[in-house]
């Protein structure tokens, strides 16, 4: 089952990246909305295996995944054990997710491109250091953490990597 979820913000702030960036301030709005929508899915589709379920996203979708984890959303943690992030969520994860006790029972897949952003080229260097810090934190905490640098891509999410995420979610060997 693959679900494409909308993003929810507490408020729209035109002073911040067009008003669309998800942050920890959006936890309550996102948590409540995702709980309602996902509960409908779980009610309609019985016997969904938590251990084979993954939640994640790209860019802002990765941010909202990190926000739900940073807030230790009990509904999300009860239904998902695997979380993936493409080009987002790292800064929230760095300060609020990997240090949480509940993270010990989770799996993480962090994917990012190696090409600079056309808008802000310095982001790539910043994120390269941030991703490395996350890898070291996960290693020190003995977390199930996989980090993949996708060569030749920047912020866009290459569809040829979807099958790899699917395999990872099923606990198969990741071959990317």
C-alpha positions as CSV (number, residue, x, y, z in Angstrom):
1,X,0.0,0.0,0.0
2,X,1.4,3.4,-1.0
3,X,-0.4,6.5,0.2
4,X,0.2,10.1,-1.0
5,X,-0.8,12.4,1.9
6,X,-1.3,16.2,1.8
7,X,0.7,18.4,4.0
8,X,-0.8,20.2,7.0
9,X,0.5,23.4,8.6
10,X,-0.6,25.2,11.7
11,X,-0.6,28.5,9.7
12,X,0.6,29.9,6.4
13,X,3.6,32.2,6.8
14,X,4.5,34.2,3.7
15,X,7.8,35.2,5.3
16,X,9.2,31.7,5.1
17,X,10.0,30.0,1.8
18,X,6.7,30.9,0.3
19,X,4.9,29.8,3.5
20,X,5.1,26.1,2.8
21,X,8.0,24.8,4.9
22,X,6.8,22.3,7.6
23,X,8.3,22.8,11.0
24,X,7.9,21.4,14.5
25,X,5.3,24.1,15.2
26,X,3.1,22.1,12.8
27,X,3.1,18.9,14.8
28,X,-0.5,19.2,16.2
29,X,-2.0,20.1,12.8
30,X,-0.2,17.3,11.0
31,X,-0.6,14.7,13.7
32,X,-4.4,15.2,14.0
33,X,-5.0,15.2,10.2
34,X,-2.7,12.2,9.5
35,X,-4.3,10.2,12.4
36,X,-7.8,10.7,10.9
37,X,-6.8,9.8,7.3
38,X,-4.6,6.9,8.3
39,X,-7.2,5.5,10.7
40,X,-9.6,5.4,7.8
41,X,-7.0,3.4,5.7
42,X,-6.4,1.0,8.6
43,X,-10.1,0.5,9.1
44,X,-10.7,-0.2,5.4
45,X,-7.7,-2.5,4.9
46,X,-7.4,-5.0,7.7
47,X,-4.2,-6.8,8.8
48,X,-1.7,-4.2,7.7
49,X,1.7,-5.4,9.0
50,X,3.3,-2.7,11.1
51,X,6.7,-4.3,10.8
52,X,6.5,-4.0,7.0
53,X,4.9,-0.5,6.9
54,X,7.0,2.6,6.1
55,X,6.2,6.2,6.3
56,X,8.2,8.9,4.6
57,X,8.4,11.5,1.9
58,X,10.4,13.8,-0.2
59,X,11.4,17.3,0.6
60,X,8.5,18.8,2.7
61,X,7.0,15.3,3.0
62,X,10.2,14.2,4.6
63,X,10.0,17.3,6.9
64,X,6.5,16.3,8.1
65,X,7.7,12.7,8.7
66,X,10.5,14.0,10.9
67,X,8.0,16.3,12.7
68,X,5.7,13.4,13.5
69,X,8.7,11.5,14.8
70,X,10.2,14.4,16.7
71,X,6.8,14.8,18.5
72,X,6.8,11.1,19.2
73,X,3.3,10.8,17.7
74,X,2.0,7.6,19.4
75,X,-0.4,6.8,16.5
76,X,2.4,6.9,14.0
77,X,4.9,4.9,16.2
78,X,2.2,2.3,16.8
79,X,1.6,1.7,13.1
80,X,5.1,2.3,11.5
81,X,8.6,1.2,12.3
82,X,10.3,2.3,9.1
83,X,10.8,5.8,8.0
84,X,12.4,7.2,4.9
85,X,13.5,10.7,3.9
86,X,14.4,12.0,0.5
87,X,16.1,15.5,0.5
88,X,14.3,16.6,3.7
89,X,13.7,16.1,7.4
90,X,17.4,15.9,8.2
91,X,17.6,19.1,10.2
92,X,14.5,18.2,12.2
93,X,15.9,14.7,12.7
94,X,19.2,16.0,13.8
95,X,17.8,17.8,16.8
96,X,14.7,15.9,17.7
97,X,14.4,12.3,16.4
98,X,17.5,10.1,16.7
99,X,18.0,10.9,20.4
100,X,14.5,9.8,21.3
101,X,14.1,6.5,23.1
102,X,11.4,5.3,20.6
103,X,14.0,5.6,17.8
104,X,15.7,2.4,19.1
105,X,12.8,0.4,17.6
106,X,12.7,2.1,14.3
107,X,14.5,1.9,10.9
108,X,15.6,4.9,9.0
109,X,16.5,5.4,5.3
110,X,18.0,8.8,4.4
111,X,18.5,9.5,0.7
112,X,19.9,12.7,-0.8
113,X,21.4,13.8,-4.1
114,X,24.9,15.0,-4.6
115,X,24.1,17.9,-7.0
116,X,23.9,21.5,-5.8
117,X,20.6,23.2,-5.7
118,X,20.0,25.7,-8.5
119,X,18.3,28.1,-6.1
120,X,20.8,27.9,-3.1
121,X,24.0,26.0,-4.1
122,X,25.4,26.2,-0.5
123,X,22.6,23.9,0.7
124,X,24.4,20.8,-0.6
125,X,27.5,21.5,1.5
126,X,25.4,22.2,4.5
127,X,23.3,19.0,4.1
128,X,26.4,16.9,3.3
129,X,27.7,17.8,6.8
130,X,24.3,17.4,8.4
131,X,23.8,13.9,6.8
132,X,27.2,12.8,8.1
133,X,26.4,14.0,11.6
134,X,23.1,12.0,11.5
135,X,25.1,8.9,10.4
136,X,27.5,9.3,13.3
137,X,24.7,9.9,15.8
138,X,22.8,6.8,14.5
139,X,26.0,4.7,14.6
140,X,26.7,5.8,18.2
141,X,23.1,4.9,19.3
142,X,23.2,1.6,17.3
143,X,20.2,2.5,15.2
144,X,19.1,0.8,12.1
145,X,20.1,3.7,9.8
146,X,20.9,3.6,6.1
147,X,22.2,6.7,4.3
148,X,22.3,6.8,0.5
149,X,23.9,9.4,-1.7
150,X,22.1,9.4,-5.0
151,X,24.7,10.4,-7.6
152,X,23.7,12.8,-10.4
153,X,20.6,14.1,-8.7
154,X,19.7,17.2,-6.6
155,X,16.4,17.9,-5.0
156,X,14.3,16.0,-7.5
157,X,13.1,12.5,-6.5
158,X,14.1,10.1,-9.3
159,X,11.3,7.5,-9.8
160,X,13.8,4.7,-10.6
161,X,14.5,4.7,-6.8
162,X,10.9,3.9,-5.8
163,X,11.5,0.1,-6.1
164,X,14.6,0.4,-3.8
165,X,12.5,2.1,-1.1
166,X,9.9,-0.6,-1.5
167,X,12.5,-3.4,-1.0
168,X,13.9,-1.6,2.0
169,X,10.4,-1.3,3.5
170,X,10.0,-5.1,3.1
171,X,13.4,-5.6,4.9
172,X,15.1,-6.8,1.8
173,X,18.6,-5.9,0.8
174,X,18.7,-2.3,-0.5
175,X,20.4,-2.3,-3.9
176,X,20.6,1.3,-5.2
